[in-house]
Amino acid sequence: MALKADLTALQDSYLRWEKEGNTPFFPVVESNQGNTVTVEPHGELVMFGSCDYLGLSQHPALKQGAIDAIQRFGTNTYASQLICGHTRIHTGIEAKLSEMTGRTAIMFPSGMSASQGSVATLAGPEDVVINDRLAHSSLFMGSRLSGAEVRTFPHNSMKRLETILRETGDKRRRIIVVDGLYSADGDYAPLDRITELAAQYDALTVVDEAHSFGSIGPNGLGVAEHFGVLDKVDVVIGTMSKTLGSIGGFVLTHDWFERELRYMSPSYTSSRGSAPAVAGATLASLELLDAEGAQLRKKLEENTEYITSRLLGAGFNLLNTRSHIVPVVVGTEDNTVAVTQWLRGRGIMVAPFVYPHVPQGSGRLRVGVSSIHTRAECDLLVAALVDAKQQFGF
């Protein structure tokens, strides 16, 4: 009842922000040129709120890949993939992902459907799914849809995770579910320790690399690669809608589970494949990562270090971020919304995160750093945040 009351109060806040003309949510983008977007009524803003970490969504190769796919296949993919299949581009994407990772790949129409479908298919009533408390909502949705017992452990608490693993030895399967890179905090799951516990207690591991595939690790394969444990993770979930600059989801796993997903997961069997234009952009993106990924990731690291070092030096609370996701903690929901709108008036667009997406009273601005941000744009962001800190006292 307390949670329902909190959510009702929050809904009232959203309506109040709208009524006051001070809501930062659902901005309408009129145009997009590189890092600059036009958003009415603010005009041109430098985008620091997106997940386009390598700037690929604006790359000419992706645009041409989308155009070529439309010319070849039109705008749709017929019917469900189980019945009417998918295009040669879709199978090319799966083959490319397998080549890059050494895992069997299956492409879903979205990252959300990949997360839901993989967890719901892997687990059943005789199993237990053990989620990090900050894991993405789609993973919790899949956990509940599976019919398995659902347990949670405090964020990155290996002590509590091990306790739950010991307590659930009677289950057919114990499935540990985590994000590789957490989207609101910017920190990593300790996958080296998690995979050790999984081996010790004969558990399976599912890792959502939505915010890290393409941007983290020696070859951009995510946090599991960063820790050197990609071969020890049973299911890797990813998306094309962030670093890859397109739309869609995928799962990297073992052959037996790939076949189970392809024939038994409703979020795959009962959904059409990605539109040809989307698939064409995705395949172009994967090919671009091969050619230029290392250089783009190096630039991303440089921009991230430049921004975080200056913000930390100015006294900002950035939690424990280790990545290109830089959370700037503000505090109350009202203050977070007000700061977001004030920054848009200064030509900067960041993403406001408030309850229930983050704990109540810990509202934050999520700064999404990109490899294509210029030094001048980074300086503009830092200067605006410093002014906002003085103006609003957070």
C-alpha positions as CSV (number, residue, x, y, z in Angstrom):
1,M,0.0,0.0,0.0
2,A,2.9,2.4,0.8
3,L,4.4,1.8,-2.7
4,K,1.0,2.5,-4.3
5,A,0.6,5.7,-2.3
6,D,4.1,6.8,-3.4
7,L,3.3,6.1,-7.0
8,T,0.1,8.0,-6.8
9,A,1.9,11.0,-5.3
10,L,4.5,10.7,-8.1
11,Q,1.8,10.7,-10.7
12,D,0.4,13.9,-9.2
13,S,3.9,15.4,-9.5
14,Y,4.1,14.5,-13.2
15,L,0.7,16.1,-13.8
16,R,1.8,19.2,-11.8
17,W,5.0,19.6,-13.8
18,E,2.9,19.4,-17.0
19,K,0.4,21.9,-15.7
20,E,3.2,24.3,-14.7
21,G,4.8,23.9,-18.2
22,N,7.9,22.6,-16.5
23,T,8.0,19.0,-17.5
24,P,11.3,17.7,-19.1
25,F,9.7,14.4,-20.2
26,F,8.7,13.4,-23.8
27,P,10.6,16.3,-25.5
28,V,9.8,16.6,-29.2
29,V,12.9,16.7,-31.3
30,E,12.4,18.7,-34.5
31,S,15.8,18.0,-36.1
32,N,19.2,16.3,-35.3
33,Q,22.6,17.3,-36.6
34,G,25.5,15.5,-35.0
35,N,25.4,16.3,-31.3
36,T,22.9,19.2,-31.7
37,V,19.1,18.6,-31.5
38,T,16.4,21.2,-31.9
39,V,13.8,20.8,-29.2
40,E,10.9,23.3,-28.9
41,P,10.6,25.6,-27.0
42,H,14.3,25.5,-26.1
43,G,15.8,25.7,-29.6
44,E,19.1,24.1,-30.3
45,L,20.6,21.9,-27.5
46,V,23.8,20.0,-27.2
47,M,22.7,16.4,-26.6
48,F,24.2,14.8,-23.5
49,G,21.1,12.7,-22.6
50,S,21.3,9.9,-25.2
51,C,22.8,6.4,-25.3
52,D,24.4,7.0,-28.7
53,Y,27.8,6.3,-27.1
54,L,29.9,6.1,-30.3
55,G,27.7,8.5,-32.3
56,L,26.9,5.9,-34.8
57,S,23.2,6.8,-35.2
58,Q,24.3,9.8,-37.3
59,H,27.0,8.0,-39.3
60,P,26.6,8.0,-43.1
61,A,27.3,4.3,-43.3
62,L,24.3,3.4,-41.1
63,K,22.0,5.8,-43.0
64,Q,23.1,4.2,-46.3
65,G,22.7,0.7,-45.0
66,A,19.1,1.6,-44.0
67,I,18.4,3.1,-47.5
68,D,19.8,0.1,-49.3
69,A,17.8,-2.3,-47.3
70,I,14.5,-0.5,-48.1
71,Q,15.4,-0.5,-51.8
72,R,15.9,-4.3,-51.6
73,F,13.2,-5.5,-49.2
74,G,10.7,-2.6,-48.7
75,T,9.5,-1.4,-45.3
76,N,8.2,-4.6,-43.5
77,T,9.0,-8.2,-42.8
78,Y,5.9,-10.0,-43.9
79,A,4.6,-11.8,-40.7
80,S,6.0,-13.6,-37.6
81,Q,9.6,-14.8,-38.1
82,L,8.5,-18.4,-37.3
83,I,6.1,-18.5,-40.2
84,C,7.4,-16.1,-42.8
85,G,11.1,-15.8,-41.8
86,H,13.3,-12.8,-42.0
87,T,15.6,-11.3,-44.5
88,R,19.2,-12.2,-45.5
89,I,20.2,-9.0,-43.6
90,H,18.9,-10.4,-40.4
91,T,20.8,-13.7,-40.8
92,G,23.8,-11.7,-41.7
93,I,23.5,-9.8,-38.4
94,E,23.3,-13.0,-36.4
95,A,26.3,-14.4,-38.3
96,K,28.3,-11.3,-37.6
97,L,27.5,-11.3,-33.9
98,S,28.5,-15.0,-33.7
99,E,31.8,-14.2,-35.5
100,M,32.6,-11.3,-33.1
101,T,31.8,-13.2,-29.9
102,G,32.2,-16.9,-30.6
103,R,28.6,-17.4,-29.3
104,T,25.4,-18.5,-31.0
105,A,23.3,-15.4,-31.7
106,I,19.6,-14.8,-32.1
107,M,18.2,-11.3,-33.0
108,F,15.0,-10.0,-31.3
109,P,12.9,-7.0,-32.4
110,S,13.9,-5.0,-29.3
111,G,16.2,-5.2,-26.3
112,M,13.1,-5.3,-24.1
113,S,11.7,-8.4,-25.8
114,A,15.2,-10.1,-25.7
115,S,15.4,-9.6,-22.0
116,Q,11.9,-10.7,-21.2
117,G,11.9,-13.6,-23.6
118,S,15.3,-15.1,-22.6
119,V,14.6,-15.1,-18.8
120,A,11.0,-16.2,-19.2
121,T,12.1,-19.1,-21.4
122,L,15.2,-20.1,-19.5
123,A,13.4,-20.4,-16.1
124,G,10.3,-22.3,-15.0
125,P,8.3,-23.1,-11.8
126,E,10.9,-25.5,-10.5
127,D,13.6,-22.8,-10.7
128,V,14.7,-19.6,-8.9
129,V,15.8,-16.4,-10.6
130,I,18.1,-14.3,-8.5
131,N,18.1,-10.6,-9.6
132,D,20.4,-7.8,-8.6
133,R,18.0,-5.2,-7.1
134,L,19.0,-2.6,-9.7
135,A,18.7,-4.9,-12.7
136,H,16.6,-3.6,-15.6
137,S,12.9,-3.8,-15.3
138,S,12.6,-6.0,-18.4
139,L,14.7,-8.7,-16.6
140,F,12.3,-8.6,-13.6
141,M,9.3,-8.8,-16.0
142,G,10.8,-11.9,-17.6
143,S,11.5,-13.4,-14.2
144,R,7.9,-13.0,-13.1
145,L,6.6,-14.3,-16.5
146,S,8.7,-17.5,-16.1
147,G,6.7,-18.6,-13.0
148,A,9.9,-19.2,-11.1
149,E,10.6,-18.1,-7.6
150,V,12.1,-14.6,-7.8
151,R,14.7,-13.5,-5.3
152,T,16.7,-10.3,-5.1
153,F,20.0,-9.2,-3.6
154,P,21.2,-5.7,-2.7
155,H,23.1,-4.0,-5.6
156,N,26.4,-5.8,-6.2
157,S,26.3,-7.6,-2.8
158,M,28.2,-10.8,-3.3
159,K,27.7,-11.8,0.3
160,R,23.9,-11.7,0.0
161,L,24.0,-13.4,-3.5
162,E,26.0,-16.3,-2.0
163,T,23.6,-16.7,0.9
164,I,20.7,-17.0,-1.6
165,L,22.6,-19.5,-3.7
166,R,23.1,-21.6,-0.5
167,E,19.5,-21.3,0.5
168,T,18.1,-22.5,-2.9
169,G,20.1,-25.7,-3.5
170,D,16.9,-27.7,-3.9
171,K,15.9,-25.8,-7.1
172,R,16.3,-27.4,-10.6
173,R,18.0,-24.2,-11.8
174,R,19.4,-21.2,-10.0
175,I,19.7,-18.3,-12.4
176,I,21.7,-15.2,-11.6
177,V,20.5,-12.1,-13.5
178,V,22.4,-8.8,-13.6
179,D,23.2,-5.9,-15.8
180,G,26.7,-5.6,-17.0
181,L,26.7,-1.8,-16.8
182,Y,23.9,-0.2,-14.7
183,S,22.1,2.5,-16.6
184,A,21.3,4.8,-13.7
185,D,24.5,4.4,-11.6
186,G,27.2,3.9,-14.3
187,D,28.9,1.1,-12.4
188,Y,29.7,-2.5,-13.4
189,A,28.5,-5.8,-12.0
190,P,31.5,-7.7,-10.5
191,L,31.2,-10.4,-13.1
192,D,34.5,-12.0,-12.1
193,R,33.1,-12.8,-8.7
194,I,29.6,-13.6,-10.0
195,T,30.9,-16.2,-12.4
196,E,33.0,-17.7,-9.6
197,L,29.9,-18.1,-7.4
198,A,27.9,-19.5,-10.3
199,A,30.6,-22.2,-10.9
200,Q,30.8,-23.0,-7.2
201,Y,27.0,-23.3,-6.8
202,D,26.2,-24.8,-10.2
203,A,24.1,-21.7,-11.2
204,L,23.5,-20.1,-14.6
205,T,24.3,-16.5,-15.3
206,V,22.4,-14.0,-17.5
207,V,24.0,-10.6,-18.2
208,D,22.3,-7.7,-19.8
209,E,25.0,-5.8,-21.7
210,A,22.6,-3.2,-23.2
211,H,24.7,-0.2,-22.2
212,S,28.1,-1.9,-22.6
213,F,28.1,-3.9,-25.8
214,G,30.2,-2.0,-28.4
215,S,31.6,0.4,-25.9
216,I,33.3,-1.6,-23.0
217,G,36.0,-4.3,-23.2
218,P,39.1,-4.7,-25.4
219,N,37.0,-5.6,-28.4
220,G,33.8,-3.8,-27.3
221,L,32.0,-7.0,-26.3
222,G,30.9,-5.7,-22.9
223,V,31.6,-5.9,-19.2
224,A,32.0,-9.7,-19.3
225,E,34.8,-9.3,-21.8
226,H,36.3,-6.5,-19.6
227,F,36.5,-9.0,-16.8
228,G,37.7,-11.8,-19.1
229,V,34.7,-14.0,-18.3
230,L,32.6,-13.9,-21.5
231,D,33.0,-17.6,-22.0
232,K,31.7,-18.2,-18.5
233,V,28.4,-16.3,-18.9
234,D,25.5,-18.5,-20.1
235,V,23.3,-15.8,-21.6
236,V,24.4,-12.4,-22.9
237,I,21.6,-10.0,-23.8
238,G,22.3,-6.9,-25.9
239,T,20.6,-4.2,-27.8
240,M,21.2,-2.3,-31.0
241,S,19.5,0.9,-29.7
242,K,22.4,2.3,-27.8
243,T,26.1,2.0,-28.8
244,L,25.1,0.4,-32.2
245,G,23.0,3.4,-33.2
246,S,20.0,1.3,-34.5
247,I,17.0,-0.5,-33.0
248,G,16.6,-4.2,-31.9
249,G,17.9,-6.7,-29.4
250,F,19.9,-9.9,-29.4
251,V,20.9,-12.9,-27.3
252,L,24.2,-14.6,-27.3
253,T,24.1,-18.1,-25.8
254,H,24.7,-21.8,-26.3
255,D,23.3,-23.7,-29.3
256,W,20.6,-25.6,-27.2
257,F,19.2,-22.4,-25.7
258,E,19.2,-20.5,-29.0
259,R,17.0,-23.2,-30.5
260,E,14.7,-23.1,-27.5
261,L,14.3,-19.3,-27.8
262,R,13.8,-19.5,-31.6
263,Y,10.9,-22.0,-31.3
264,M,9.5,-21.4,-27.8
265,S,9.9,-17.7,-26.8
266,P,6.7,-15.8,-27.6
267,S,8.5,-12.5,-27.7
268,Y,10.4,-14.0,-30.7
269,T,7.9,-16.3,-32.3
270,S,4.9,-14.0,-32.1
271,S,6.8,-10.8,-33.2
272,R,8.0,-9.7,-36.6
273,G,11.7,-9.2,-37.1
274,S,13.1,-5.7,-37.2
275,A,12.2,-3.6,-40.3
276,P,14.6,-4.0,-43.2
277,A,15.9,-0.4,-42.7
278,V,16.7,-1.1,-39.1
279,A,18.4,-4.3,-39.9
280,G,20.4,-2.6,-42.7
281,A,21.6,0.1,-40.3
282,T,22.5,-2.6,-37.7
283,L,24.6,-4.7,-40.0
284,A,26.4,-1.5,-41.2
285,S,27.1,-0.6,-37.5
286,L,28.6,-4.0,-36.7
287,E,30.9,-3.8,-39.8
288,L,31.9,-0.2,-38.7
289,L,32.8,-1.5,-35.2
290,D,35.3,-3.9,-36.8
291,A,36.9,-1.1,-38.8
292,E,36.8,1.9,-36.4
293,G,35.6,0.6,-33.0
294,A,38.9,0.7,-31.2
295,Q,39.5,4.3,-32.2
296,L,35.9,5.4,-31.2
297,R,36.1,3.6,-27.8
298,K,39.5,5.4,-27.1
299,K,37.9,8.8,-27.8
300,L,34.9,7.8,-25.6
301,E,37.2,7.0,-22.7
302,E,39.0,10.3,-23.2
303,N,35.8,12.3,-23.2
304,T,34.5,10.4,-20.2
305,E,37.7,11.0,-18.2
306,Y,37.7,14.6,-19.1
307,I,34.2,15.2,-17.9
308,T,34.2,13.1,-14.8
309,S,37.5,14.5,-13.5
310,R,36.3,18.0,-13.8
311,L,32.9,17.3,-12.2
312,L,34.5,15.4,-9.3
313,G,36.9,18.3,-8.9
314,A,34.0,20.7,-8.6
315,G,32.4,18.6,-5.8
316,F,29.7,16.7,-7.7
317,N,28.4,13.4,-6.4
318,L,28.8,11.0,-9.3
319,L,28.1,7.8,-7.3
320,N,30.5,5.0,-8.2
321,T,30.4,5.4,-12.0
322,R,33.1,3.7,-14.0
323,S,31.8,4.4,-17.4
324,H,30.4,6.8,-20.0
325,I,27.2,6.9,-18.0
326,V,27.8,9.8,-15.6
327,P,25.1,10.2,-12.9
328,V,25.0,13.7,-11.4
329,V,23.1,13.4,-8.1
330,V,20.7,16.3,-7.4
331,G,18.3,15.0,-4.7
332,T,14.5,15.6,-4.7
333,E,12.3,15.0,-7.7
334,D,11.2,18.6,-8.0
335,N,14.8,19.9,-7.9
336,T,15.9,17.3,-10.5
337,V,13.2,18.4,-12.9
338,A,13.9,22.1,-12.3
339,V,17.6,21.7,-12.9
340,T,16.9,19.7,-16.1
341,Q,14.8,22.5,-17.5
342,W,17.2,25.2,-16.4
343,L,20.0,23.4,-18.2
344,R,17.9,23.2,-21.4
345,G,17.6,27.0,-21.1
346,R,21.4,27.0,-21.1
347,G,21.6,24.9,-24.3
348,I,22.3,21.5,-22.6
349,M,20.1,18.4,-22.8
350,V,20.6,15.7,-20.1
351,A,18.3,12.9,-19.0
352,P,16.4,13.3,-15.7
353,F,16.0,10.2,-13.6
354,V,13.5,10.3,-10.7
355,Y,11.5,7.9,-8.6
356,P,10.5,5.1,-9.3
357,H,13.4,4.7,-11.8
358,V,15.8,5.5,-9.0
359,P,15.3,5.5,-5.2
360,Q,13.1,8.3,-3.8
361,G,15.1,11.4,-3.0
362,S,18.1,10.4,-5.1
363,G,17.1,12.1,-8.4
364,R,19.9,12.6,-10.8
365,L,20.9,13.9,-14.2
366,R,22.2,11.1,-16.4
367,V,24.9,12.4,-18.6
368,G,25.5,10.2,-21.6
369,V,29.0,10.8,-23.0
370,S,29.7,10.1,-26.6
371,S,32.9,9.6,-28.6
372,I,31.9,12.4,-31.0
373,H,31.5,15.1,-28.3
374,T,34.0,17.8,-29.0
375,R,36.2,19.3,-26.2
376,A,34.2,22.6,-26.5
377,E,30.9,20.7,-26.0
378,C,32.4,19.0,-22.9
379,D,33.5,22.3,-21.5
380,L,30.0,23.8,-22.1
381,L,28.5,20.9,-20.2
382,V,30.8,21.2,-17.2
383,A,30.4,25.0,-17.0
384,A,26.6,24.7,-17.2
385,L,26.5,22.1,-14.4
386,V,28.8,24.1,-12.2
387,D,26.5,27.1,-12.6
388,A,23.4,24.9,-11.9
389,K,25.1,23.6,-8.7
390,Q,25.5,27.1,-7.5
391,Q,22.0,28.1,-8.5
392,F,20.2,25.2,-7.0
393,G,22.5,24.1,-4.2
394,F,22.9,20.4,-4.8
